[in-house]
C-alpha cells in the first residue's frame, strides 16, 4: 500500500506547525493523569500487510506518544488485542473481502466500544465494508501517516474524555441517589421513630389534628391513649440500651397487632373507625381511635392493650415482665384541641404510674394532682435553698433495759400554716427532680450534729439512724459525704447507721452492692428497713453486709391478732439471732405489742408507745428524762 508520509524527523521542519499540534494533542491525551499513564502507556495495534505502512506507521504513532504493535494477519491481531487491550486499533488493508469484514466485526465485539477503530480504505468497497461493520472513523487513500497518527491520538483523547465524562456522570448519579436517600431518610426521621417504625410525636400530632374535625362533624368521640411503663429504666440498667431497644421494638409490634385485632373485630366493635399507633417518646407510646361506643367499650379495649403489653417479652434468652400504665382522654368531653387532649392523656398515664400500673381515664383531679406535683417540686427547691426543711427524731429503745439506745432521723417539711407535707408525697417528687442528694445531705448533717450534741450533754445515745434512698446509693458522692460528716462532728463511724428500704433500694444491682461495701469499709452500720415486705429478703441478707433488720410495722401491729403474723415475727427474730444481726420492731403502739415482741426476744423497738418523732429540743429533753429515770 502506497502512502505519502514524511519521515518523522522531517516534521520538525514542517512549516505548517504539525509538531506543535502533536504536542498539544499529547497533552490532552494525558487527561487521565500521570499515575494512570505510568500504569498504562498509550498503545496502538496496527494491522497491515504493507511493508511501508509497517515501517512508517509505528514511527509516526510513537511521535504522538502511541506505542505501536504491528500485526499482519487477523488471528494474531485478535490475540494481541485480547492480550494488550490497546487504546486504538488501526486497520490498513483490503477490507472489502470477507476476511477483512469479519476482522472488523470481531474487533468491534472484542473491544465493545472501549477503544476506537480507524479503518484505512483504499477504495469504495473498503469504505462500504467498514461502514457495514459499523466502523465510522475512516480515512481514504492517499493519506499521510503523520495525519493518521494525529487522527489516532485524537480518537484516543476523545474516547478517554468520553470515559471520564461517563465516570463523572456515574459518580454524579450515585451522589444524587445518595442525596435522594438522605432526603428520604430525613423525611422519614421527621415523621417516624426509627427504632419501631411507628409515627413519632410530631406525626401523631398531625394525624390527631386532621382527625379531630372529621370526628366532630360525624358526632364521634375520639380517644387518645398514652402508654408508659413502670421501672423501664431498670430494664435498660439490667440489659443495656441495645437490648432494651429490642424490647421497645417488640412493644411497637404488639401495638400494631392490637390495631390489627381491632380492625378484624369491626363486627363486634362497630363503633371504632379510625385507629393509629405512635412512639411519642423513649418508652412512651400513644394510640388514637374514633368511636361511637361507650366508656365500657373503651375500657374493654384498654384492658386488652394492658393485658397484651403485660405479657412477658423474651429477648436474648432473658424474660422481661413489663408493667404497662395506660391513660386515656376523650374528645370532646376532656379537651377540644389535639395538644390539650395529648397532655391530659399523658397526665392520666402518669396517674396510673403513681398507682403502680393499670389504666386511668382522665379526670379534673388528674390535672389537679399534676399541678400540685409541679408546684411541690418548685416549693421543694425553694425550701432547700431557704433551709425550711427540718429533721425530727424518733427514739429506739433497748427492749431488755427499757432505755433509749438510739434514734431514727426523719425528714419533715413544715408549712407556715402549721401543717406539714408528708415524706410519702414529697420524697418521690424529689427523686424524680434529682433532689435526693441534697435532701440526704441535709438529713445526714443534722443527724450527725444532733448525735454529737447529745453525747456532749452526757446522753448515752449509741447511734443515730439515717434513711438512704436508692438515688443516693446509685450516685457517686454518698461515701464521701458520710466520711465528711463523721469527720466534721468527730463521730466514730459505728455510731452512724444507714437505713435501707427493702422495697425502694434493693434490686441485686452490682453498683448498689459495691456502694454498700464501700460504706462498710468506712465502718458505718447498715440496717434493712421494712423487712418482710420485699420479694427476696432472705437472698439480700445473704448478699448484703447488713447489721440490723427492722421488722415492718404491718407484722408488729398484728402480732397479737394474727397467728400467722406472730409466726413471721418470731421467725424473723430467730433468723436475725442466727445470723448475728440486731432485730428492731417498728410501729410498736400498745403495751400488748411490746409484751409480745419482748417475749419473742426482739432486741429493740420503736413506735408511738415510746414517742412520736420529736424536734431537736424535745428529743434532747426526752433523753434527759430517760437518763434521770
DOFI-600982 format. One record per residue (C-alpha): residue number from 0; residue in one letter; x, y, z. Coordinates in Angstrom, 3 decimals. Example, Ala and Ser with C-alpha at 12.3 -4.5 7.8 and 13.67 -1.06 7.14 Angstrom:
<sites>
    nr   rest         c1         c2         c3
     0      A     12.300     -4.500      7.800
     1      S     13.670     -1.060      7.140
</sites>
This chain:
<sites>
    nr   rest         c1         c2         c3
     0      X      0.000      0.000      0.000
     1      X      1.399      3.372     -1.004
     2      X      1.442      6.412      1.290
     3      X      2.759      9.969      1.094
     4      X      4.137     10.276      4.622
     5      X      7.092     12.369      5.632
     6      X      9.826     10.796      7.660
     7      X      9.286     11.575     11.355
     8      X     12.422     13.729     11.594
     9      X     11.170     15.907      8.746
    10      X      8.232     17.015     10.831
    11      X     10.482     19.285     12.893
    12      X     10.971     21.488      9.870
    13      X      7.337     21.369      8.839
    14      X      6.147     24.917      8.126
    15      X      2.534     24.001      8.980
    16      X      3.365     23.671     12.712
    17      X      2.494     19.959     12.834
    18      X      4.908     19.343     15.720
    19      X      3.127     21.908     17.892
    20      X     -0.164     20.200     17.106
    21      X      1.265     16.825     18.080
    22      X      2.426     18.175     21.426
    23      X     -0.947     19.769     22.117
    24      X     -2.797     16.547     21.436
    25      X     -0.298     14.574     23.503
    26      X     -1.002     16.905     26.406
    27      X     -4.747     16.411     26.022
    28      X     -4.205     12.649     25.924
    29      X     -2.719     12.837     29.416
    30      X     -6.064     13.828     30.942
    31      X     -6.170     10.633     32.974
    32      X     -3.164     11.850     34.951
    33      X      0.442     10.753     35.382
    34      X     -0.348      7.826     37.708
    35      X     -2.680      6.159     35.212
    36      X     -0.314      6.846     32.304
    37      X      2.567      5.309     34.210
    38      X      0.482      2.220     34.875
    39      X     -0.894      2.077     31.303
    40      X      1.102      3.699     28.425
    41      X     -0.912      4.533     25.295
    42      X     -0.874      1.578     22.917
    43      X     -1.961      1.211     19.303
    44      X     -2.396     -2.017     17.355
    45      X     -1.604     -1.555     13.657
    46      X     -2.975     -4.291     11.413
    47      X     -1.368     -4.108      7.965
    48      X      0.277     -6.183      5.222
    49      X      2.044     -3.295      3.502
    50      X      5.764     -3.023      4.258
    51      X      5.809      0.773      4.029
    52      X      2.901      1.040      6.434
    53      X      4.611     -1.385      8.839
    54      X      7.749      0.775      8.644
    55      X      6.435      4.337      8.861
    56      X      3.225      3.827     10.796
    57      X      4.862      2.853     14.145
    58      X      7.346      5.721     13.860
    59      X      4.687      8.374     13.432
    60      X      2.498      6.825     16.087
    61      X      5.396      6.851     18.546
    62      X      5.937     10.559     17.786
    63      X      2.382     11.067     19.105
    64      X      3.012      9.018     22.218
    65      X      1.428      5.794     20.942
    66      X      3.415      2.580     21.177
    67      X      2.546      0.602     18.047
    68      X      2.158     -3.192     17.932
    69      X      2.183     -4.392     14.291
    70      X      0.142     -7.432     13.230
    71      X     -0.061     -8.799      9.708
    72      X     -2.971    -11.273      9.953
    73      X     -6.411    -11.323     11.612
    74      X     -5.658    -14.171     14.036
    75      X     -2.547    -12.604     15.557
    76      X     -4.300     -9.226     15.592
    77      X     -7.191    -10.562     17.676
    78      X     -4.812    -12.320     20.075
    79      X     -2.815     -9.100     20.530
    80      X     -5.981     -7.077     21.112
    81      X     -7.181     -9.553     23.761
    82      X     -3.802     -9.614     25.494
    83      X     -2.875     -5.933     25.421
    84      X     -6.252     -4.162     25.391
    85      X     -4.935     -1.289     23.197
    86      X     -6.142      2.295     23.263
    87      X     -6.696      2.398     19.487
    88      X     -6.740     -0.102     16.608
    89      X     -5.758      0.913     13.044
    90      X     -6.704     -1.477     10.238
    91      X     -4.879     -0.948      6.951
    92      X     -5.591     -3.466      4.232
    93      X     -8.096     -4.852      1.796
    94      X    -11.324     -4.606      3.779
    95      X    -13.803     -5.462      1.092
    96      X    -13.083     -9.133      1.126
    97      X    -14.806    -11.452      3.579
    98      X    -11.816    -11.762      5.895
    99      X    -11.470     -8.015      6.367
   100      X    -15.145     -7.539      7.115
   101      X    -15.077    -10.420      9.639
   102      X    -11.996     -8.927     11.304
   103      X    -13.730     -5.575     11.835
   104      X    -16.798     -7.274     13.266
   105      X    -14.625     -9.373     15.590
   106      X    -12.715     -6.259     16.741
   107      X    -15.969     -4.444     17.436
   108      X    -17.212     -7.349     19.538
   109      X    -13.910     -7.726     21.388
   110      X    -13.389     -4.068     22.211
   111      X    -17.077     -3.363     22.991
   112      X    -16.538      0.301     22.096
   113      X    -13.782      0.709     24.718
   114      X    -11.194      1.657     22.087
   115      X    -11.685      3.414     18.735
   116      X    -11.086      1.605     15.437
   117      X     -9.742      3.534     12.465
   118      X    -10.174      1.936      9.006
   119      X     -7.782      2.989      6.233
   120      X     -9.742      2.454      2.989
   121      X     -8.206      2.139     -0.482
   122      X    -11.484      2.283     -2.416
   123      X    -15.253      2.456     -2.186
   124      X    -15.569     -1.247     -1.469
   125      X    -13.254     -0.912      1.539
   126      X    -15.339      2.024      2.746
   127      X    -18.561      0.007      2.377
   128      X    -17.046     -2.898      4.282
   129      X    -16.029     -0.579      7.170
   130      X    -19.437      1.063      7.353
   131      X    -21.169     -2.330      7.253
   132      X    -19.085     -3.290     10.298
   133      X    -20.154     -0.010     11.957
   134      X    -16.661      1.409     11.827
   135      X    -17.240      5.054     11.024
   136      X    -13.802      6.503     11.676
   137      X    -12.356      6.035      8.183
   138      X     -9.623      7.595      6.046
   139      X     -9.343      7.365      2.274
   140      X     -6.114      6.932      0.403
   141      X     -3.924      8.686     -0.400
   142      X     -3.075      9.821      3.143
   143      X     -0.057     10.769      5.207
   144      X      0.950      8.711      8.246
   145      X      1.505     11.818     10.321
   146      X     -2.177     12.643      9.796
   147      X     -3.157      9.049     10.638
   148      X     -1.111      9.282     13.846
   149      X     -2.730     12.558     14.819
   150      X     -6.134     11.098     13.993
   151      X     -5.396      8.083     16.212
   152      X     -4.219     10.304     19.086
   153      X     -7.279     12.495     18.710
   154      X     -9.568      9.430     18.739
   155      X     -7.891      8.116     21.920
   156      X     -8.180     11.535     23.556
   157      X    -11.859     11.799     22.683
   158      X    -12.543      8.260     23.889
   159      X    -10.795      8.935     27.183
   160      X    -12.637     12.186     27.623
   161      X    -15.879     10.306     26.971
   162      X    -14.885      7.667     29.524
   163      X    -14.061     10.350     32.083
   164      X    -17.331     12.071     31.342
   165      X    -19.188      8.779     31.749
   166      X    -17.475      8.111     35.081
   167      X    -18.245     11.642     36.207
   168      X    -21.850     11.161     35.178
   169      X    -21.995      7.851     37.064
   170      X    -20.483      9.492     40.139
   171      X    -22.965     12.336     39.864
   172      X    -25.857      9.897     39.507
   173      X    -24.556      7.988     42.539
   174      X    -24.217     11.196     44.535
   175      X    -27.740     12.225     43.551
   176      X    -29.012      8.796     44.613
   177      X    -27.269      9.173     47.978
   178      X    -28.726     12.661     48.351
   179      X    -32.210     11.381     47.485
   180      X    -31.853      8.568     50.032
   181      X    -30.612     11.038     52.642
   182      X    -33.601     13.285     51.958
   183      X    -35.919     10.296     52.164
   184      X    -34.405      9.196     55.474
   185      X    -34.561     12.753     56.785
   186      X    -38.237     12.974     55.878
   187      X    -38.728      9.578     57.499
   188      X    -36.959     10.657     60.689
   189      X    -39.047     13.812     60.752
   190      X    -42.207     11.711     60.761
   191      X    -41.310      8.259     62.096
   192      X    -39.432      6.901     65.080
   193      X    -36.572      4.844     63.565
   194      X    -36.472      2.101     66.200
   195      X    -40.093      0.957     65.980
   196      X    -41.055      2.403     62.594
   197      X    -44.148      3.968     64.194
   198      X    -45.117      7.625     63.668
   199      X    -43.305      9.929     66.072
   200      X    -44.888     12.544     68.324
   201      X    -44.894     15.230     65.624
   202      X    -46.517     12.968     63.042
   203      X    -49.024     11.635     65.580
   204      X    -49.965     15.208     66.483
   205      X    -50.566     15.990     62.800
   206      X    -52.738     12.881     62.411
   207      X    -54.654     13.818     65.531
   208      X    -55.267     17.388     64.325
   209      X    -56.529     16.101     60.961
   210      X    -58.809     13.532     62.605
   211      X    -60.446     15.863     65.159
   212      X    -62.588     17.888     62.704
   213      X    -63.822     14.735     60.962
   214      X    -64.736     13.116     64.277
   215      X    -66.552     16.269     65.387
   216      X    -68.518     16.581     62.143
   217      X    -69.641     12.944     62.364
   218      X    -70.581     13.228     66.043
   219      X    -67.928     10.654     67.011
   220      X    -65.771     10.561     70.110
   221      X    -62.003     10.460     69.691
   222      X    -59.941      8.637     72.313
   223      X    -56.216      9.159     72.833
   224      X    -54.270      6.559     74.818
   225      X    -50.806      7.300     76.218
   226      X    -48.850      4.233     77.319
   227      X    -45.857      4.169     79.652
   228      X    -44.096      1.540     81.750
   229      X    -43.100      1.411     85.391
   230      X    -39.398      0.859     86.041
   231      X    -38.369      0.625     82.370
   232      X    -35.119      2.272     83.457
   233      X    -34.296     -0.961     85.309
   234      X    -34.586     -2.846     82.004
   235      X    -32.001     -0.505     80.479
   236      X    -29.728     -0.879     83.517
   237      X    -30.003     -4.669     83.570
   238      X    -29.855     -5.408     79.832
   239      X    -28.106     -2.414     78.291
   240      X    -29.560      0.081     75.831
   241      X    -29.203     -2.147     72.764
   242      X    -31.312     -4.989     74.183
   243      X    -33.731     -2.543     75.796
   244      X    -34.271     -1.136     72.287
   245      X    -35.254     -4.641     71.179
   246      X    -37.873     -4.639     73.936
   247      X    -39.255     -1.332     72.641
   248      X    -39.343     -2.740     69.108
   249      X    -41.378     -5.671     70.395
   250      X    -43.766     -3.270     72.133
   251      X    -44.249     -1.448     68.828
   252      X    -45.135     -4.741     67.140
   253      X    -47.593     -5.535     69.927
   254      X    -49.383     -2.208     69.477
   255      X    -49.554     -2.777     65.721
   256      X    -51.071     -6.182     66.394
   257      X    -53.618     -4.639     68.777
   258      X    -54.781     -2.364     65.967
   259      X    -54.921     -5.297     63.544
   260      X    -57.028     -7.226     66.049
   261      X    -59.267     -4.182     66.382
   262      X    -59.645     -3.969     62.594
   263      X    -60.514     -7.658     62.261
   264      X    -63.105     -7.354     65.041
   265      X    -65.041     -4.481     63.462
   266      X    -68.225     -6.532     63.509
   267      X    -68.059     -6.709     67.296
   268      X    -66.687     -3.196     67.823
   269      X    -68.610     -1.380     65.132
   270      X    -68.162      1.884     66.994
   271      X    -64.430      2.012     66.240
   272      X    -63.475      3.711     62.985
   273      X    -60.023      5.305     62.683
   274      X    -57.000      3.961     64.577
   275      X    -53.289      4.803     64.705
   276      X    -50.304      3.995     66.923
   277      X    -47.179      6.062     67.581
   278      X    -43.967      6.181     69.606
   279      X    -44.060      9.653     71.152
   280      X    -41.003      9.453     73.382
   281      X    -38.484      6.956     74.717
   282      X    -40.531      4.091     76.211
   283      X    -43.780      6.028     75.727
   284      X    -46.378      5.185     73.110
   285      X    -49.762      6.504     72.007
   286      X    -52.898      5.167     70.352
   287      X    -55.697      7.122     68.714
   288      X    -59.108      5.875     67.660
   289      X    -62.510      7.303     66.874
   290      X    -65.558      5.549     68.224
   291      X    -69.247      5.818     68.866
   292      X    -69.314      3.270     71.680
   293      X    -69.499      3.973     75.379
   294      X    -66.868      4.021     78.122
   295      X    -67.316      0.297     78.639
   296      X    -66.184     -0.414     75.092
   297      X    -63.139      1.785     75.523
   298      X    -62.346      0.198     78.875
   299      X    -62.529     -3.263     77.312
   300      X    -60.117     -2.218     74.578
   301      X    -57.847     -0.595     77.147
   302      X    -57.806     -3.757     79.249
   303      X    -56.837     -5.776     76.176
   304      X    -53.958     -3.368     75.489
   305      X    -52.743     -3.574     79.101
   306      X    -53.046     -7.350     79.046
   307      X    -51.103     -7.661     75.793
   308      X    -48.367     -5.272     76.918
   309      X    -48.045     -7.011     80.281
   310      X    -47.187    -10.327     78.640
   311      X    -43.537    -11.317     79.224
   312      X    -41.104    -10.361     76.477
   313      X    -38.228    -12.734     75.760
   314      X    -35.062    -11.046     74.459
   315      X    -31.674    -12.761     74.088
   316      X    -32.630    -15.561     76.459
   317      X    -33.997    -13.194     79.119
   318      X    -37.669    -12.905     80.062
   319      X    -38.814     -9.346     80.776
   320      X    -42.042     -8.601     82.648
   321      X    -43.366     -5.119     81.921
   322      X    -45.860     -3.138     83.979
   323      X    -47.922     -1.117     81.498
   324      X    -49.587      2.141     82.550
   325      X    -52.282      3.500     80.235
   326      X    -54.027      6.853     80.392
   327      X    -56.927      7.878     78.152
   328      X    -58.510     11.234     77.344
   329      X    -61.595     11.768     75.206
   330      X    -62.675     14.400     72.709
   331      X    -64.843     16.404     73.027
   332      X    -65.571     15.910     76.738
   333      X    -61.981     16.163     78.041
   334      X    -60.435     18.569     75.515
   335      X    -61.350     20.451     72.351
   336      X    -57.889     20.556     70.715
   337      X    -55.200     17.993     69.940
   338      X    -52.451     19.368     72.200
   339      X    -54.661     19.503     75.290
   340      X    -56.027     16.045     74.529
   341      X    -52.489     14.616     74.376
   342      X    -51.470     16.410     77.571
   343      X    -54.461     15.119     79.507
   344      X    -54.000     11.547     78.279
   345      X    -50.383     11.828     79.408
   346      X    -51.465     13.122     82.817
   347      X    -53.838     10.182     83.162
   348      X    -50.984      7.796     82.289
   349      X    -48.759      9.356     84.956
   350      X    -51.613      8.996     87.420
   351      X    -51.735      5.289     86.542
   352      X    -47.958      5.098     87.060
   353      X    -48.241      6.637     90.515
   354      X    -50.772      3.939     91.396
   355      X    -48.460      1.126     90.304
   356      X    -49.845      0.447     86.812
   357      X    -53.082     -0.389     85.032
   358      X    -55.142      2.304     83.314
   359      X    -56.869      5.526     84.205
   360      X    -59.393      7.741     82.449
   361      X    -58.591     11.430     82.601
   362      X    -60.427     13.470     85.235
   363      X    -60.073     17.018     86.511
   364      X    -58.481     15.545     89.632
   365      X    -55.687     14.239     87.407
   366      X    -54.825     17.768     86.331
   367      X    -55.049     18.961     89.906
   368      X    -52.634     16.233     91.017
   369      X    -50.204     17.072     88.195
   370      X    -50.392     20.772     89.020
   371      X    -49.789     20.052     92.708
   372      X    -46.839     17.848     91.858
   373      X    -45.286     20.610     89.746
   374      X    -45.975     23.158     92.469
   375      X    -44.447     20.927     95.147
   376      X    -41.300     20.472     93.084
   377      X    -40.915     24.251     92.823
   378      X    -41.604     24.663     96.535
   379      X    -39.108     21.928     97.400
   380      X    -36.335     23.750     95.540
   381      X    -37.200     26.926     97.423
   382      X    -37.405     25.123    100.780
   383      X    -33.969     23.592    100.306
   384      X    -32.487     26.954     99.362
   385      X    -34.135     28.621    102.354
   386      X    -33.323     25.821    104.835
   387      X    -37.023     25.325    105.548
   388      X    -36.810     21.551    105.922
   389      X    -36.311     20.138    109.399
   390      X    -35.332     16.831    110.975
   391      X    -37.266     15.025    113.714
   392      X    -36.002     12.120    115.829
   393      X    -37.891      9.008    116.917
   394      X    -36.256      7.142    119.813
   395      X    -35.331      3.466    119.569
   396      X    -35.483      1.588    122.878
   397      X    -33.432     -1.348    124.138
   398      X    -36.103     -3.963    124.939
   399      X    -34.276     -5.609    127.840
   400      X    -33.181     -2.379    129.607
   401      X    -36.148     -0.226    128.519
   402      X    -33.726      2.633    127.894
   403      X    -33.315      4.752    124.745
   404      X    -30.352      3.359    122.841
   405      X    -30.552      5.183    119.527
   406      X    -32.841      7.248    117.309
   407      X    -34.029      7.443    113.722
   408      X    -33.670     10.801    111.938
   409      X    -36.789     11.622    109.893
   410      X    -37.128     14.453    107.374
   411      X    -40.013     16.902    107.898
   412      X    -41.369     19.705    105.731
   413      X    -43.376     22.081    107.931
   414      X    -45.579     24.741    106.352
   415      X    -46.259     28.271    107.542
   416      X    -49.885     27.402    108.356
   417      X    -48.812     24.805    110.911
   418      X    -49.375     21.802    108.659
   419      X    -46.682     19.689    107.076
   420      X    -46.225     17.840    103.803
   421      X    -45.689     14.106    104.307
   422      X    -42.441     12.499    103.091
   423      X    -44.525      9.911    101.224
   424      X    -45.696     12.779     98.996
   425      X    -42.571     14.864     98.521
   426      X    -39.818     12.214     98.512
   427      X    -40.972     10.633     95.189
   428      X    -41.057     14.140     93.716
   429      X    -37.528     14.765     94.987
   430      X    -36.360     11.521     93.404
   431      X    -37.835     12.471     90.016
   432      X    -36.435     16.009     90.261
   433      X    -32.924     14.806     91.175
   434      X    -33.006     16.411     94.626
   435      X    -32.338     13.341     96.765
   436      X    -28.625     14.029     97.148
   437      X    -29.397     17.460     98.604
   438      X    -32.119     16.071    100.871
   439      X    -29.832     13.259    102.003
   440      X    -27.013     15.720    102.783
   441      X    -29.464     17.817    104.807
   442      X    -30.636     14.902    106.954
   443      X    -27.140     13.458    107.385
   444      X    -25.715     16.797    108.534
   445      X    -28.496     17.421    111.068
   446      X    -28.422     13.857    112.391
   447      X    -24.663     13.874    112.973
   448      X    -24.903     17.277    114.627
   449      X    -27.695     16.029    116.939
   450      X    -25.744     12.910    117.915
   451      X    -22.630     14.947    118.712
   452      X    -24.704     17.397    120.810
   453      X    -26.445     14.563    122.677
   454      X    -23.150     12.930    123.587
   455      X    -21.695     16.258    124.648
   456      X    -24.694     16.633    127.003
   457      X    -23.891     13.256    128.566
   458      X    -26.705     11.229    126.979
   459      X    -25.925      7.585    126.253
   460      X    -27.011      7.526    122.624
   461      X    -25.099      4.725    120.904
   462      X    -26.020      5.582    117.309
   463      X    -28.202      7.643    115.002
   464      X    -30.108      6.104    112.046
   465      X    -30.457      7.913    108.708
   466      X    -32.573      6.707    105.780
   467      X    -30.826      6.363    102.419
   468      X    -32.638      6.297     99.067
   469      X    -31.743      4.275     96.005
   470      X    -30.927      7.503     94.162
   471      X    -28.248      8.269     96.754
   472      X    -26.817      4.759     96.549
   473      X    -26.617      4.984     92.751
   474      X    -24.817      8.311     92.955
   475      X    -21.055      8.749     93.348
   476      X    -20.929     11.020     96.414
   477      X    -22.610      9.183     99.298
   478      X    -19.488      7.622    100.844
   479      X    -17.588     10.929    100.628
   480      X    -20.486     12.811    102.257
   481      X    -20.691     10.266    105.085
   482      X    -16.947     10.413    105.735
   483      X    -17.000     14.240    105.756
   484      X    -19.904     14.473    108.221
   485      X    -18.346     11.956    110.596
   486      X    -15.052     13.815    110.479
   487      X    -16.587     17.290    110.976
   488      X    -18.558     16.156    114.044
   489      X    -15.810     13.914    115.474
   490      X    -18.002     10.804    115.426
   491      X    -16.815      7.235    115.182
   492      X    -18.251      5.501    112.063
   493      X    -20.033      2.796    114.093
   494      X    -22.263      5.474    115.613
   495      X    -23.925      6.102    112.233
   496      X    -26.472      3.622    110.912
   497      X    -27.667      3.968    107.314
   498      X    -31.145      2.574    106.856
   499      X    -32.049      0.936    103.535
   500      X    -35.626      0.317    102.430
   501      X    -36.145     -3.237    101.231
   502      X    -38.837     -2.034     98.825
   503      X    -37.023      1.008     97.483
   504      X    -33.312      0.195     97.454
   505      X    -32.625     -3.453     96.943
   506      X    -32.544     -4.875     93.431
   507      X    -29.415     -7.009     93.298
   508      X    -27.755     -4.178     91.380
   509      X    -23.977     -4.572     91.299
   510      X    -23.414     -0.818     91.753
   511      X    -25.602     -0.773     94.863
   512      X    -23.740     -3.717     96.397
   513      X    -20.395     -2.055     95.609
   514      X    -21.538      1.190     97.238
   515      X    -22.708     -0.657    100.358
   516      X    -19.411     -2.499    100.629
   517      X    -17.594      0.853    100.389
   518      X    -19.719      2.232    103.224
   519      X    -18.983     -0.819    105.331
   520      X    -15.282     -0.238    104.826
   521      X    -15.787      3.200    106.383
   522      X    -17.087      1.386    109.477
   523      X    -20.717      2.563    109.420
   524      X    -23.591      0.205    110.286
   525      X    -26.267     -0.810    107.762
   526      X    -29.859     -1.685    108.590
   527      X    -32.613     -3.164    106.434
   528      X    -35.921     -1.326    106.891
   529      X    -39.444     -2.679    106.209
   530      X    -38.112     -6.238    106.414
   531      X    -40.568     -8.827    105.151
   532      X    -42.285     -6.619    102.554
   533      X    -39.942     -7.238     99.594
   534      X    -39.622    -10.177     97.218
   535      X    -36.180    -11.526     98.100
   536      X    -35.439    -10.597    101.698
   537      X    -33.542    -13.777    102.590
   538      X    -31.376    -13.568     99.485
   539      X    -30.421     -9.967    100.274
   540      X    -29.479    -10.885    103.816
   541      X    -27.003    -13.336    102.358
   542      X    -25.608    -10.945     99.718
   543      X    -25.510     -7.590    101.532
   544      X    -23.360     -6.516    104.525
   545      X    -26.332     -5.847    106.841
   546      X    -26.005     -5.324    110.641
   547      X    -29.643     -4.678    111.628
   548      X    -33.047     -5.786    110.382
   549      X    -36.180     -3.804    111.206
   550      X    -39.449     -5.769    111.170
   551      X    -42.118     -3.945    109.188
   552      X    -44.844     -2.438    111.380
   553      X    -47.607     -4.273    109.499
   554      X    -46.466     -7.530    111.162
   555      X    -45.771     -5.976    114.563
   556      X    -49.187     -4.333    114.876
   557      X    -50.939     -7.638    114.132
   558      X    -48.673     -9.783    116.292
   559      X    -51.410    -10.393    118.880
   560      X    -54.280    -10.598    116.418
   561      X    -52.993    -12.998    113.830
   562      X    -51.158    -16.231    114.461
   563      X    -49.513    -16.072    111.048
   564      X    -48.061    -12.608    111.713
   565      X    -46.848    -13.735    115.128
   566      X    -45.115    -16.678    113.472
   567      X    -43.482    -14.384    110.917
   568      X    -42.225    -12.011    113.618
   569      X    -40.883    -14.956    115.596
   570      X    -39.144    -16.357    112.500
   571      X    -37.542    -13.013    111.648
   572      X    -36.229    -12.613    115.185
   573      X    -34.832    -16.157    115.166
   574      X    -33.260    -15.582    111.753
   575      X    -31.593    -12.371    112.949
   576      X    -30.263    -14.116    116.047
   577      X    -28.828    -16.991    113.984
   578      X    -27.126    -14.527    111.595
   579      X    -25.762    -12.344    114.382
   580      X    -27.982     -9.365    113.414
   581      X    -29.726     -6.935    115.746
   582      X    -33.531     -7.009    115.291
   583      X    -35.724     -3.907    115.750
   584      X    -39.534     -3.963    115.799
   585      X    -41.154     -0.938    114.113
   586      X    -44.523      0.598    114.879
   587      X    -44.982     -0.590    118.476
   588      X    -48.032      1.313    119.710
   589      X    -49.504     -0.719    122.596
   590      X    -48.174     -2.450    125.733
   591      X    -49.551     -5.732    124.367
   592      X    -47.457     -5.422    121.227
   593      X    -44.399     -4.612    123.337
   594      X    -45.018     -7.641    125.562
   595      X    -45.304     -9.867    122.518
   596      X    -42.078     -8.766    120.834
   597      X    -40.284     -8.860    124.205
   598      X    -41.494    -12.417    124.743
   599      X    -40.195    -13.353    121.278
   600      X    -36.756    -11.935    122.090
   601      X    -36.657     -8.789    119.902
   602      X    -33.604     -6.617    120.677
   603      X    -35.059     -3.115    120.211
   604      X    -38.283     -1.387    119.291
   605      X    -39.614      1.988    118.208
   606      X    -43.088      3.465    117.822
   607      X    -45.662      5.795    119.301
   608      X    -45.709      3.761    122.525
   609      X    -42.391      5.438    123.341
   610      X    -42.765      8.693    121.447
   611      X    -43.709     10.215    118.146
   612      X    -40.850     11.846    116.183
   613      X    -39.636     14.927    118.097
   614      X    -37.838     18.107    117.169
   615      X    -34.217     18.534    118.363
   616      X    -35.083     20.319    121.618
   617      X    -37.949     17.992    122.534
   618      X    -35.771     14.980    121.744
   619      X    -32.968     16.340    123.934
   620      X    -35.466     16.794    126.789
   621      X    -36.686     13.201    126.322
   622      X    -33.098     11.923    126.501
   623      X    -32.546     13.917    129.687
   624      X    -35.656     12.416    131.310
   625      X    -34.559      8.936    130.212
   626      X    -31.098      9.463    131.768
   627      X    -32.537     10.593    135.105
   628      X    -35.025      7.779    135.234
</sites>
